[in-house]
């Protein structure tokens, strides 16, 4: 049972990381859009 909860924690952390990367990518695209 403990292994499962730690696996779920890893998944949640990865989802947070993916969301941060996604937000960052949008910011970069917005900045590139204003430059062009």
PQR file of N, CA, C, O and H, with PARSE charges and radii, in Angstrom:
ATOM      1  N   UNK A   1       0.833  -1.206   0.000 -0.4000 1.5000
ATOM      2  CA  UNK A   1       0.000   0.000   0.000 -0.0000 2.0000
ATOM      3  C   UNK A   1       0.869   1.258   0.000  0.5500 1.7000
ATOM      4  O   UNK A   1       0.563   2.235  -0.683 -0.5500 1.4000
ATOM      5  N   UNK A   2       1.951   1.222   0.771 -0.4000 1.5000
ATOM      6  CA  UNK A   2       2.829   2.393   0.841 -0.0000 2.0000
ATOM      7  C   UNK A   2       3.476   2.671  -0.521  0.5500 1.7000
ATOM      8  O   UNK A   2       3.632   3.822  -0.926 -0.5500 1.4000
ATOM      9  H   UNK A   2       2.200   0.429   1.326  0.4000 1.0000
ATOM     10  N   UNK A   3       3.846   1.593  -1.214 -0.4000 1.5000
ATOM     11  CA  UNK A   3       4.462   1.766  -2.532 -0.0000 2.0000
ATOM     12  C   UNK A   3       3.511   2.468  -3.492  0.5500 1.7000
ATOM     13  O   UNK A   3       3.921   3.324  -4.276 -0.5500 1.4000
ATOM     14  H   UNK A   3       3.719   0.657  -0.885  0.4000 1.0000
ATOM     15  N   UNK A   4       2.249   2.100  -3.421 -0.4000 1.5000
ATOM     16  CA  UNK A   4       1.247   2.699  -4.306 -0.0000 2.0000
ATOM     17  C   UNK A   4       1.134   4.196  -4.057  0.5500 1.7000
ATOM     18  O   UNK A   4       1.095   4.985  -5.001 -0.5500 1.4000
ATOM     19  H   UNK A   4       1.916   1.405  -2.784  0.4000 1.0000
ATOM     20  N   UNK A   5       1.080   4.592  -2.771 -0.4000 1.5000
ATOM     21  CA  UNK A   5       0.918   6.017  -2.471 -0.0000 2.0000
ATOM     22  C   UNK A   5       2.151   6.804  -2.907  0.5500 1.7000
ATOM     23  O   UNK A   5       2.024   7.944  -3.352 -0.5500 1.4000
ATOM     24  H   UNK A   5       1.112   3.951  -2.004  0.4000 1.0000
ATOM     25  N   UNK A   6       3.340   6.215  -2.786 -0.4000 1.5000
ATOM     26  CA  UNK A   6       4.539   6.934  -3.226 -0.0000 2.0000
ATOM     27  C   UNK A   6       4.562   7.027  -4.746  0.5500 1.7000
ATOM     28  O   UNK A   6       5.050   8.010  -5.302 -0.5500 1.4000
ATOM     29  H   UNK A   6       3.443   5.289  -2.424  0.4000 1.0000
ATOM     30  N   UNK A   7       4.039   6.013  -5.415 -0.4000 1.5000
ATOM     31  CA  UNK A   7       3.939   6.058  -6.880 -0.0000 2.0000
ATOM     32  C   UNK A   7       2.974   7.159  -7.296  0.5500 1.7000
ATOM     33  O   UNK A   7       3.242   7.897  -8.245 -0.5500 1.4000
ATOM     34  H   UNK A   7       3.643   5.214  -4.963  0.4000 1.0000
ATOM     35  N   UNK A   8       1.849   7.271  -6.587 -0.4000 1.5000
ATOM     36  CA  UNK A   8       0.878   8.327  -6.894 -0.0000 2.0000
ATOM     37  C   UNK A   8       1.504   9.699  -6.671  0.5500 1.7000
ATOM     38  O   UNK A   8       1.245  10.631  -7.433 -0.5500 1.4000
ATOM     39  H   UNK A   8       1.632   6.672  -5.817  0.4000 1.0000
ATOM     40  N   UNK A   9       2.328   9.827  -5.627 -0.4000 1.5000
ATOM     41  CA  UNK A   9       3.012  11.097  -5.355 -0.0000 2.0000
ATOM     42  C   UNK A   9       3.916  11.455  -6.529  0.5500 1.7000
ATOM     43  O   UNK A   9       3.928  12.601  -6.978 -0.5500 1.4000
ATOM     44  H   UNK A   9       2.538   9.070  -5.009  0.4000 1.0000
ATOM     45  N   UNK A  10       4.673  10.478  -7.028 -0.4000 1.5000
ATOM     46  CA  UNK A  10       5.552  10.716  -8.176 -0.0000 2.0000
ATOM     47  C   UNK A  10       4.740  11.204  -9.368  0.5500 1.7000
ATOM     48  O   UNK A  10       5.149  12.133 -10.066 -0.5500 1.4000
ATOM     49  H   UNK A  10       4.663   9.547  -6.664  0.4000 1.0000
ATOM     50  N   UNK A  11       3.591  10.580  -9.601 -0.4000 1.5000
ATOM     51  CA  UNK A  11       2.743  10.962 -10.736 -0.0000 2.0000
ATOM     52  C   UNK A  11       2.261  12.395 -10.571  0.5500 1.7000
ATOM     53  O   UNK A  11       2.276  13.172 -11.526 -0.5500 1.4000
ATOM     54  H   UNK A  11       3.259   9.826  -9.034  0.4000 1.0000
ATOM     55  N   UNK A  12       1.831  12.748  -9.356 -0.4000 1.5000
ATOM     56  CA  UNK A  12       1.352  14.110  -9.107 -0.0000 2.0000
ATOM     57  C   UNK A  12       2.478  15.116  -9.323  0.5500 1.7000
ATOM     58  O   UNK A  12       2.263  16.170  -9.922 -0.5500 1.4000
ATOM     59  H   UNK A  12       1.819  12.117  -8.580  0.4000 1.0000
ATOM     60  N   UNK A  13       3.679  14.795  -8.838 -0.4000 1.5000
ATOM     61  CA  UNK A  13       4.820  15.698  -9.020 -0.0000 2.0000
ATOM     62  C   UNK A  13       5.134  15.872 -10.501  0.5500 1.7000
ATOM     63  O   UNK A  13       5.405  16.983 -10.957 -0.5500 1.4000
ATOM     64  H   UNK A  13       3.853  13.939  -8.351  0.4000 1.0000
ATOM     65  N   UNK A  14       5.096  14.773 -11.249 -0.4000 1.5000
ATOM     66  CA  UNK A  14       5.362  14.858 -12.683 -0.0000 2.0000
ATOM     67  C   UNK A  14       4.309  15.695 -13.392  0.5500 1.7000
ATOM     68  O   UNK A  14       4.631  16.455 -14.305 -0.5500 1.4000
ATOM     69  H   UNK A  14       4.876  13.871 -10.878  0.4000 1.0000
ATOM     70  N   UNK A  15       3.052  15.560 -12.977 -0.4000 1.5000
ATOM     71  CA  UNK A  15       1.984  16.353 -13.590 -0.0000 2.0000
ATOM     72  C   UNK A  15       2.202  17.837 -13.307  0.5500 1.7000
ATOM     73  O   UNK A  15       1.989  18.681 -14.178 -0.5500 1.4000
ATOM     74  H   UNK A  15       2.791  14.942 -12.236  0.4000 1.0000
ATOM     75  N   UNK A  16       2.630  18.149 -12.078 -0.4000 1.5000
ATOM     76  CA  UNK A  16       2.921  19.545 -11.735 -0.0000 2.0000
ATOM     77  C   UNK A  16       4.044  20.073 -12.619  0.5500 1.7000
ATOM     78  O   UNK A  16       3.980  21.194 -13.123 -0.5500 1.4000
ATOM     79  H   UNK A  16       2.803  17.463 -11.371  0.4000 1.0000
ATOM     80  N   UNK A  17       5.077  19.248 -12.799 -0.4000 1.5000
ATOM     81  CA  UNK A  17       6.231  19.651 -13.608 -0.0000 2.0000
ATOM     82  C   UNK A  17       5.811  19.881 -15.055  0.5500 1.7000
ATOM     83  O   UNK A  17       6.229  20.854 -15.682 -0.5500 1.4000
ATOM     84  H   UNK A  17       5.129  18.337 -12.389  0.4000 1.0000
ATOM     85  N   UNK A  18       4.983  18.983 -15.580 -0.4000 1.5000
ATOM     86  CA  UNK A  18       4.497  19.120 -16.957 -0.0000 2.0000
ATOM     87  C   UNK A  18       3.682  20.398 -17.101  0.5500 1.7000
ATOM     88  O   UNK A  18       3.808  21.109 -18.098 -0.5500 1.4000
ATOM     89  H   UNK A  18       4.643  18.193 -15.070  0.4000 1.0000
ATOM     90  N   UNK A  19       2.843  20.691 -16.104 -0.4000 1.5000
ATOM     91  CA  UNK A  19       2.025  21.901 -16.148 -0.0000 2.0000
ATOM     92  C   UNK A  19       2.911  23.144 -16.152  0.5500 1.7000
ATOM     93  O   UNK A  19       2.640  24.102 -16.875 -0.5500 1.4000
ATOM     94  H   UNK A  19       2.740  20.113 -15.295  0.4000 1.0000
ATOM     95  N   UNK A  20       3.981  23.125 -15.334 -0.4000 1.5000
ATOM     96  CA  UNK A  20       4.910  24.257 -15.295 -0.0000 2.0000
ATOM     97  C   UNK A  20       5.586  24.439 -16.648  0.5500 1.7000
ATOM     98  O   UNK A  20       5.706  25.560 -17.142 -0.5500 1.4000
ATOM     99  H   UNK A  20       4.201  22.347 -14.746  0.4000 1.0000
ATOM    100  N   UNK A  21       6.031  23.327 -17.251 -0.4000 1.5000
ATOM    101  CA  UNK A  21       6.671  23.396 -18.562 -0.0000 2.0000
ATOM    102  C   UNK A  21       5.702  23.938 -19.599  0.5500 1.7000
ATOM    103  O   UNK A  21       6.078  24.739 -20.455 -0.5500 1.4000
ATOM    104  H   UNK A  21       5.935  22.416 -16.849  0.4000 1.0000
ATOM    105  N   UNK A  22       4.456  23.498 -19.517 -0.4000 1.5000
ATOM    106  CA  UNK A  22       3.429  23.943 -20.456 -0.0000 2.0000
ATOM    107  C   UNK A  22       3.212  25.449 -20.334  0.5500 1.7000
ATOM    108  O   UNK A  22       3.150  26.160 -21.336 -0.5500 1.4000
ATOM    109  H   UNK A  22       4.151  22.847 -18.822  0.4000 1.0000
ATOM    110  N   UNK A  23       3.095  25.931 -19.082 -0.4000 1.5000
ATOM    111  CA  UNK A  23       2.911  27.370 -18.851 -0.0000 2.0000
ATOM    112  C   UNK A  23       4.114  28.143 -19.371  0.5500 1.7000
ATOM    113  O   UNK A  23       3.962  29.191 -19.998 -0.5500 1.4000
ATOM    114  H   UNK A  23       3.145  25.353 -18.267  0.4000 1.0000
ATOM    115  N   UNK A  24       5.309  27.624 -19.111 -0.4000 1.5000
ATOM    116  CA  UNK A  24       6.532  28.293 -19.556 -0.0000 2.0000
ATOM    117  C   UNK A  24       6.573  28.380 -21.078  0.5500 1.7000
ATOM    118  O   UNK A  24       6.952  29.409 -21.638 -0.5500 1.4000
ATOM    119  H   UNK A  24       5.433  26.772 -18.602  0.4000 1.0000
ATOM    120  N   UNK A  25       6.181  27.296 -21.740 -0.4000 1.5000
ATOM    121  CA  UNK A  25       6.188  27.270 -23.199 -0.0000 2.0000
ATOM    122  C   UNK A  25       5.244  28.332 -23.755  0.5500 1.7000
ATOM    123  O   UNK A  25       5.562  28.995 -24.743 -0.5500 1.4000
ATOM    124  H   UNK A  25       5.874  26.460 -21.285  0.4000 1.0000
ATOM    125  N   UNK A  26       4.083  28.493 -23.121 -0.4000 1.5000
ATOM    126  CA  UNK A  26       3.123  29.507 -23.570 -0.0000 2.0000
ATOM    127  C   UNK A  26       3.710  30.900 -23.398  0.5500 1.7000
ATOM    128  O   UNK A  26       3.550  31.757 -24.267 -0.5500 1.4000
ATOM    129  H   UNK A  26       3.825  27.954 -22.318  0.4000 1.0000
ATOM    130  N   UNK A  27       4.394  31.128 -22.272 -0.4000 1.5000
ATOM    131  CA  UNK A  27       5.025  32.433 -22.035 -0.0000 2.0000
ATOM    132  C   UNK A  27       6.058  32.725 -23.118  0.5500 1.7000
ATOM    133  O   UNK A  27       6.105  33.831 -23.657 -0.5500 1.4000
ATOM    134  H   UNK A  27       4.525  30.432 -21.566  0.4000 1.0000
ATOM    135  N   UNK A  28       6.882  31.736 -23.431 -0.4000 1.5000
ATOM    136  CA  UNK A  28       7.920  31.912 -24.458 -0.0000 2.0000
ATOM    137  C   UNK A  28       7.279  32.218 -25.804  0.5500 1.7000
ATOM    138  O   UNK A  28       7.744  33.101 -26.526 -0.5500 1.4000
ATOM    139  H   UNK A  28       6.844  30.838 -22.993  0.4000 1.0000
ATOM    140  N   UNK A  29       6.219  31.497 -26.147 -0.4000 1.5000
ATOM    141  CA  UNK A  29       5.550  31.727 -27.428 -0.0000 2.0000
ATOM    142  C   UNK A  29       4.948  33.124 -27.479  0.5500 1.7000
ATOM    143  O   UNK A  29       4.988  33.782 -28.518 -0.5500 1.4000
ATOM    144  H   UNK A  29       5.842  30.780 -25.561  0.4000 1.0000
ATOM    145  N   UNK A  30       4.386  33.580 -26.354 -0.4000 1.5000
ATOM    146  CA  UNK A  30       3.825  34.935 -26.300 -0.0000 2.0000
ATOM    147  C   UNK A  30       4.923  35.961 -26.540  0.5500 1.7000
ATOM    148  O   UNK A  30       4.732  36.913 -27.296 -0.5500 1.4000
ATOM    149  H   UNK A  30       4.353  33.045 -25.509  0.4000 1.0000
ATOM    150  N   UNK A  31       6.080  35.767 -25.892 -0.4000 1.5000
ATOM    151  CA  UNK A  31       7.189  36.708 -26.057 -0.0000 2.0000
ATOM    152  C   UNK A  31       7.686  36.711 -27.496  0.5500 1.7000
ATOM    153  O   UNK A  31       7.962  37.770 -28.060 -0.5500 1.4000
ATOM    154  H   UNK A  31       6.235  34.994 -25.277  0.4000 1.0000
ATOM    155  N   UNK A  32       7.798  35.532 -28.088 -0.4000 1.5000
ATOM    156  CA  UNK A  32       8.229  35.453 -29.486 -0.0000 2.0000
ATOM    157  C   UNK A  32       7.222  36.159 -30.383  0.5500 1.7000
ATOM    158  O   UNK A  32       7.603  36.810 -31.356 -0.5500 1.4000
ATOM    159  H   UNK A  32       7.574  34.672 -27.630  0.4000 1.0000
ATOM    160  N   UNK A  33       5.954  36.035 -30.065 -0.4000 1.5000
ATOM    161  CA  UNK A  33       4.908  36.682 -30.855 -0.0000 2.0000
ATOM    162  C   UNK A  33       5.027  38.192 -30.805  0.5500 1.7000
ATOM    163  O   UNK A  33       4.765  38.857 -31.807 -0.5500 1.4000
ATOM    164  H   UNK A  33       5.644  35.507 -29.275  0.4000 1.0000
ATOM    165  N   UNK A  34       5.416  38.754 -29.665 -0.4000 1.5000
ATOM    166  CA  UNK A  34       5.528  40.209 -29.557 -0.0000 2.0000
ATOM    167  C   UNK A  34       6.779  40.718 -30.265  0.5500 1.7000
ATOM    168  O   UNK A  34       6.807  41.851 -30.746 -0.5500 1.4000
ATOM    169  H   UNK A  34       5.629  38.214 -28.851  0.4000 1.0000
ATOM    170  N   UNK A  35       7.816  39.878 -30.328 -0.4000 1.5000
ATOM    171  CA  UNK A  35       9.058  40.299 -30.996 -0.0000 2.0000
ATOM    172  C   UNK A  35       8.843  40.396 -32.504  0.5500 1.7000
ATOM    173  O   UNK A  35       9.292  41.347 -33.145 -0.5500 1.4000
ATOM    174  H   UNK A  35       7.793  38.958 -29.937  0.4000 1.0000
ATOM    175  N   UNK A  36       8.157  39.410 -33.060 -0.4000 1.5000
ATOM    176  CA  UNK A  36       7.982  39.369 -34.515 -0.0000 2.0000
ATOM    177  C   UNK A  36       7.026  40.440 -35.023  0.5500 1.7000
ATOM    178  O   UNK A  36       6.781  40.529 -36.226 -0.5500 1.4000
ATOM    179  H   UNK A  36       7.792  38.637 -32.540  0.4000 1.0000
TER
END
